[in-house]
Amino acid sequence: MAKKSKKPTLSIIVPVFNEEKTVLPLLEKVKKVRLMGLRKQIIVVNDGSSDGTAKLLAKVKGKDIQVFHHEVNRGKGAAIRTAIPHTTGDYVVIQDADLEYDPSDYEKLLAPLLNGSADVVYGSRFLGAHRAFLFLHYLGNKFLNLLTNILYNTILTDMETCYKVFKGDILRGLKLRSNRFEFEPEVTAKILKKGYKLYELPISYHGRGFEEGKKITWRDGITALVTLIRYRFLD
């Protein structure tokens, strides 16, 4: 009798910082989402949260979920880099813990990877239905997208999106250095410079305001600009 082939796996990286109101509802959504027969590996990294996030994560159980902790806050990029060596998936997706992004979009984002059309897929907030953006964030995103397209000769609409889905070996093979939100331009720069096939697809997006817990600021935009220029000319 022929052996059953092993199901491919999606590794889901969830960096978390001070998200006690949303982290458990988000993880429930991730657990329930259907993935066209793929297995799920969920890796949560608590990035030195100072609220009740750590206590909530201590209650999280499941054979396909792992939780890691940073003793101090090191940044989103550092949390993702902590998780990457623990991923075993054929595919890897980044998932924020704040409910701005909907895990029901995974299936759509995975399709070009599963059929061999893409190596990396970005979920674009600007192509799909979304809550109205903060105007200054909108302008900042548009400027960074324009700079990305000029520097790397591409036509991305949403370089800063959280929803980036990779073939697992590609992400694990990148030498990433960023600790904070500059992870997004760094990983984009390195994917584009290596010539991987990158697709964009529309996603739904429910953006938060600062009063609801949004953390990225104009300073992160400046850092992203410098990062894009740096990695255009350096490794």
Secondary structure, DSSP 8 states (H G I E B T S, - for coil): --------EEEEEEEESS-TTTHHHHHHHHHH---TT-EEEEEEEEES-SSSHHHHHTT---TTEEEEEESS---HHHHHHHHGGG---SEEEE--SSSSB-GGGHHHHHHHHHTTS-SEEEEETTTS-B----HHHHHHHHHHHHHHHHHHT---S-TT-S-EEEEHHHHHHS-----STTHHHHHHHHHHHTT--EEEEE--B----GGGT----HHHHHHHHHHHHHHHH--
